[in-house]
Amino acid sequence: MKSSLPLPDELSIPEPVRASSSVLIIDAMCIVNMMPKTPEMSNALHFAKKFVDIVADMSEP
């Protein structure tokens, strides 16, 4: 048997504190496949720089 007790009138339930965090989940292979491959991307370093730039742009608020 469950009993329910009345709550006092002065009882207040505080709002939960929410942290201002955010999460970005990306599909890296999707980004790799979407990236335009240009003649300027002559090595993996150029490709990686463009990839990081795209992900950084996605993460800006």
C-alpha beads as a LAMMPS data file, in Angstrom:
LAMMPS data file: protein, C-alpha beads

61 atoms
60 bonds

1 atom types
1 bond types

-500.0 500.0 xlo xhi
-500.0 500.0 ylo yhi
-500.0 500.0 zlo zhi

Masses

1 110.0

Atoms # bond

1 1 1 0.000 0.000 0.000
2 1 1 1.454 3.322 -1.095
3 1 1 0.695 6.372 1.004
4 1 1 0.976 9.858 -0.374
5 1 1 1.878 12.628 1.983
6 1 1 0.868 16.168 1.151
7 1 1 3.746 18.502 0.332
8 1 1 4.112 21.683 2.370
9 1 1 3.073 24.873 0.556
10 1 1 6.473 26.506 1.067
11 1 1 8.345 23.619 -0.539
12 1 1 10.019 24.664 -3.737
13 1 1 11.852 22.410 -6.106
14 1 1 14.872 24.154 -7.625
15 1 1 15.407 24.112 -11.354
16 1 1 18.173 21.714 -12.368
17 1 1 21.465 23.375 -13.123
18 1 1 22.373 22.841 -16.731
19 1 1 25.903 23.067 -17.958
20 1 1 26.415 24.883 -21.201
21 1 1 28.157 22.025 -22.930
22 1 1 27.543 20.730 -26.392
23 1 1 28.523 17.692 -28.377
24 1 1 29.322 17.355 -32.057
25 1 1 29.231 13.874 -33.535
26 1 1 30.569 13.620 -37.051
27 1 1 30.869 10.854 -39.589
28 1 1 34.452 11.400 -40.700
29 1 1 34.174 9.054 -43.682
30 1 1 31.185 11.028 -44.929
31 1 1 33.204 14.247 -44.760
32 1 1 36.116 12.587 -46.581
33 1 1 33.777 11.451 -49.356
34 1 1 32.106 14.878 -49.608
35 1 1 35.345 16.842 -49.791
36 1 1 36.197 18.140 -53.250
37 1 1 39.571 16.804 -54.321
38 1 1 41.503 19.563 -56.052
39 1 1 44.894 19.601 -57.779
40 1 1 46.171 21.747 -54.888
41 1 1 45.770 18.710 -52.601
42 1 1 48.987 17.113 -53.711
43 1 1 49.674 15.253 -50.464
44 1 1 47.979 13.985 -47.313
45 1 1 48.944 17.093 -45.340
46 1 1 46.921 19.353 -47.658
47 1 1 43.977 16.950 -47.461
48 1 1 44.194 16.785 -43.643
49 1 1 44.297 20.590 -43.357
50 1 1 41.120 20.931 -45.440
51 1 1 39.434 18.166 -43.395
52 1 1 40.278 19.886 -40.091
53 1 1 39.029 23.216 -41.468
54 1 1 35.677 21.642 -42.383
55 1 1 35.260 20.023 -38.954
56 1 1 36.268 23.266 -37.210
57 1 1 33.640 25.174 -39.224
58 1 1 31.002 22.615 -38.228
59 1 1 31.817 23.024 -34.544
60 1 1 31.466 26.817 -34.432
61 1 1 28.257 27.929 -32.722

Bonds

1 1 1 2
2 1 2 3
3 1 3 4
4 1 4 5
5 1 5 6
6 1 6 7
7 1 7 8
8 1 8 9
9 1 9 10
10 1 10 11
11 1 11 12
12 1 12 13
13 1 13 14
14 1 14 15
15 1 15 16
16 1 16 17
17 1 17 18
18 1 18 19
19 1 19 20
20 1 20 21
21 1 21 22
22 1 22 23
23 1 23 24
24 1 24 25
25 1 25 26
26 1 26 27
27 1 27 28
28 1 28 29
29 1 29 30
30 1 30 31
31 1 31 32
32 1 32 33
33 1 33 34
34 1 34 35
35 1 35 36
36 1 36 37
37 1 37 38
38 1 38 39
39 1 39 40
40 1 40 41
41 1 41 42
42 1 42 43
43 1 43 44
44 1 44 45
45 1 45 46
46 1 46 47
47 1 47 48
48 1 48 49
49 1 49 50
50 1 50 51
51 1 51 52
52 1 52 53
53 1 53 54
54 1 54 55
55 1 55 56
56 1 56 57
57 1 57 58
58 1 58 59
59 1 59 60
60 1 60 61
